Amino acid sequence: MSEDHEVSSHLPVACTLTPGEFAARRDGLLQGLLSKARAQEPIPGGFRWRFNPEAGLLNEAAAVIDAEHRCCRFLRFVLCVEAGEGPVWLEVSGPAGTEDFLTKLVDTPGGSKDG
Protein backbone atom coordinates (compact mmCIF):
# COMPACT_ATOMS: atom_id res chain seq x y z
CA MET A 1 0.00 0.00 0.00
CA SER A 2 2.82 2.44 0.71
CA GLU A 3 4.13 1.88 -2.83
CA ASP A 4 0.69 2.78 -4.24
CA HIS A 5 0.61 5.89 -2.05
CA GLU A 6 4.07 6.81 -3.31
CA VAL A 7 2.88 6.54 -6.93
CA SER A 8 -0.17 8.74 -6.24
CA SER A 9 2.00 11.39 -4.61
CA HIS A 10 3.70 11.93 -7.98
CA LEU A 11 0.44 12.51 -9.84
CA PRO A 12 -0.41 16.18 -10.54
CA VAL A 13 -3.16 17.72 -8.42
CA ALA A 14 -5.35 18.58 -11.39
CA CYS A 15 -8.63 17.53 -12.97
CA THR A 16 -8.49 16.42 -16.60
CA LEU A 17 -12.04 17.59 -17.38
CA THR A 18 -12.52 20.81 -19.31
CA PRO A 19 -14.71 23.44 -17.61
CA GLY A 20 -17.52 22.55 -20.04
CA GLU A 21 -17.25 18.83 -19.31
CA PHE A 22 -17.22 19.51 -15.60
CA ALA A 23 -20.29 21.77 -15.79
CA ALA A 24 -22.19 19.11 -17.75
CA ARG A 25 -21.28 16.34 -15.28
CA ARG A 26 -21.20 18.34 -12.02
CA ASP A 27 -24.11 16.59 -10.25
CA GLY A 28 -22.63 13.15 -10.96
CA LEU A 29 -19.26 14.15 -9.54
CA LEU A 30 -17.93 14.76 -6.04
CA GLN A 31 -19.59 18.14 -5.60
CA GLY A 32 -23.07 16.68 -6.18
CA LEU A 33 -22.48 13.90 -3.64
CA LEU A 34 -20.96 16.24 -1.05
CA SER A 35 -24.06 18.44 -1.14
CA LYS A 36 -25.76 15.59 0.76
CA ALA A 37 -23.13 15.41 3.51
CA ARG A 38 -24.15 16.23 7.09
CA ALA A 39 -20.66 17.06 8.35
CA GLN A 40 -17.12 17.69 7.11
CA GLU A 41 -13.87 17.14 9.02
CA PRO A 42 -10.28 17.77 7.97
CA ILE A 43 -7.97 14.73 7.80
CA PRO A 44 -4.29 14.59 6.79
CA GLY A 45 -4.15 15.43 3.07
CA GLY A 46 -7.88 16.00 2.62
CA PHE A 47 -11.29 15.77 4.23
CA ARG A 48 -13.83 13.30 5.58
CA TRP A 49 -17.59 13.72 5.09
CA ARG A 50 -20.40 12.09 7.08
CA PHE A 51 -23.66 11.06 5.44
CA ASN A 52 -26.88 9.74 6.90
CA PRO A 53 -27.58 6.25 5.60
CA GLU A 54 -30.23 6.42 2.90
CA ALA A 55 -31.37 4.26 0.02
CA GLY A 56 -29.13 4.58 -3.03
CA LEU A 57 -26.31 6.43 -1.26
CA LEU A 58 -23.76 3.63 -1.61
CA ASN A 59 -24.51 3.19 -5.31
CA GLU A 60 -24.21 6.94 -5.84
CA ALA A 61 -20.96 7.10 -3.87
CA ALA A 62 -19.48 4.21 -5.87
CA ALA A 63 -20.47 5.87 -9.17
CA VAL A 64 -18.94 9.19 -8.05
CA ILE A 65 -15.72 7.51 -6.92
CA ASP A 66 -15.48 5.72 -10.27
CA ALA A 67 -16.05 8.94 -12.24
CA GLU A 68 -13.67 11.00 -10.10
CA HIS A 69 -10.96 8.35 -10.30
CA ARG A 70 -10.96 8.76 -14.09
CA CYS A 71 -10.48 12.54 -14.13
CA CYS A 72 -8.72 13.20 -10.80
CA ARG A 73 -6.35 10.26 -10.54
CA PHE A 74 -4.41 11.81 -7.65
CA LEU A 75 -7.37 11.42 -5.27
CA ARG A 76 -7.56 8.57 -2.75
CA PHE A 77 -11.03 7.46 -1.62
CA VAL A 78 -12.05 5.50 1.48
CA LEU A 79 -15.74 4.66 1.96
CA CYS A 80 -16.78 3.39 5.41
CA VAL A 81 -20.25 2.10 6.26
CA GLU A 82 -20.89 1.89 10.00
CA ALA A 83 -22.92 -0.97 11.48
CA GLY A 84 -26.69 -0.81 11.81
CA GLU A 85 -28.14 2.60 11.02
CA GLY A 86 -24.81 4.31 11.62
CA PRO A 87 -23.42 6.94 9.29
CA VAL A 88 -21.54 6.49 6.04
CA TRP A 89 -18.14 8.18 5.85
CA LEU A 90 -16.26 9.23 2.72
CA GLU A 91 -12.60 10.19 3.04
CA VAL A 92 -10.92 11.92 0.11
CA SER A 93 -7.22 12.65 0.32
CA GLY A 94 -4.13 12.92 -1.81
CA PRO A 95 -0.70 14.50 -2.16
CA ALA A 96 0.27 18.03 -1.15
CA GLY A 97 -2.21 20.50 -2.62
CA THR A 98 -5.21 18.18 -2.36
CA GLU A 99 -6.73 20.00 0.63
CA ASP A 100 -6.67 23.30 -1.27
CA PHE A 101 -8.12 21.60 -4.36
CA LEU A 102 -11.00 20.10 -2.35
CA THR A 103 -11.63 23.34 -0.45
CA LYS A 104 -11.93 25.24 -3.71
CA LEU A 105 -14.24 22.57 -5.12
CA VAL A 106 -16.58 22.61 -2.12
CA ASP A 107 -16.50 26.37 -1.43
CA THR A 108 -16.90 27.62 -5.00
CA PRO A 109 -20.49 28.25 -6.13
CA GLY A 110 -20.93 26.04 -9.17
CA GLY A 111 -17.85 24.10 -8.09
CA SER A 112 -15.06 25.05 -10.45
CA LYS A 113 -12.49 22.25 -10.61
CA ASP A 114 -9.75 24.51 -11.93
CA GLY A 115 -6.87 23.58 -9.78
C-alpha positions in Angstrom: 0.0 0.0 0.0 2.8 2.4 0.7 4.1 1.9 -2.8 0.7 2.8 -4.2 0.6 5.9 -2.1 4.1 6.8 -3.3 2.9 6.5 -6.9 -0.2 8.7 -6.2 2.0 11.4 -4.6 3.7 11.9 -8.0 0.4 12.5 -9.8 -0.4 16.2 -10.5 -3.2 17.7 -8.4 -5.3 18.6 -11.4 -8.6 17.5 -13.0 -8.5 16.4 -16.6 -12.0 17.6 -17.4 -12.5 20.8 -19.3 -14.7 23.4 -17.6 -17.5 22.6 -20.0 -17.2 18.8 -19.3 -17.2 19.5 -15.6 -20.3 21.8 -15.8 -22.2 19.1 -17.7 -21.3 16.3 -15.3 -21.2 18.3 -12.0 -24.1 16.6 -10.3 -22.6 13.2 -11.0 -19.3 14.1 -9.5 -17.9 14.8 -6.0 -19.6 18.1 -5.6 -23.1 16.7 -6.2 -22.5 13.9 -3.6 -21.0 16.2 -1.0 -24.1 18.4 -1.1 -25.8 15.6 0.8 -23.1 15.4 3.5 -24.2 16.2 7.1 -20.7 17.1 8.3 -17.1 17.7 7.1 -13.9 17.1 9.0 -10.3 17.8 8.0 -8.0 14.7 7.8 -4.3 14.6 6.8 -4.1 15.4 3.1 -7.9 16.0 2.6 -11.3 15.8 4.2 -13.8 13.3 5.6 -17.6 13.7 5.1 -20.4 12.1 7.1 -23.7 11.1 5.4 -26.9 9.7 6.9 -27.6 6.3 5.6 -30.2 6.4 2.9 -31.4 4.3 0.0 -29.1 4.6 -3.0 -26.3 6.4 -1.3 -23.8 3.6 -1.6 -24.5 3.2 -5.3 -24.2 6.9 -5.8 -21.0 7.1 -3.9 -19.5 4.2 -5.9 -20.5 5.9 -9.2 -18.9 9.2 -8.0 -15.7 7.5 -6.9 -15.5 5.7 -10.3 -16.1 8.9 -12.2 -13.7 11.0 -10.1 -11.0 8.4 -10.3 -11.0 8.8 -14.1 -10.5 12.5 -14.1 -8.7 13.2 -10.8 -6.4 10.3 -10.5 -4.4 11.8 -7.7 -7.4 11.4 -5.3 -7.6 8.6 -2.7 -11.0 7.5 -1.6 -12.1 5.5 1.5 -15.7 4.7 2.0 -16.8 3.4 5.4 -20.3 2.1 6.3 -20.9 1.9 10.0 -22.9 -1.0 11.5 -26.7 -0.8 11.8 -28.1 2.6 11.0 -24.8 4.3 11.6 -23.4 6.9 9.3 -21.5 6.5 6.0 -18.1 8.2 5.8 -16.3 9.2 2.7 -12.6 10.2 3.0 -10.9 11.9 0.1 -7.2 12.7 0.3 -4.1 12.9 -1.8 -0.7 14.5 -2.2 0.3 18.0 -1.2 -2.2 20.5 -2.6 -5.2 18.2 -2.4 -6.7 20.0 0.6 -6.7 23.3 -1.3 -8.1 21.6 -4.4 -11.0 20.1 -2.4 -11.6 23.3 -0.4 -11.9 25.2 -3.7 -14.2 22.6 -5.1 -16.6 22.6 -2.1 -16.5 26.4 -1.4 -16.9 27.6 -5.0 -20.5 28.2 -6.1 -20.9 26.0 -9.2 -17.9 24.1 -8.1 -15.1 25.0 -10.5 -12.5 22.3 -10.6 -9.8 24.5 -11.9 -6.9 23.6 -9.8 
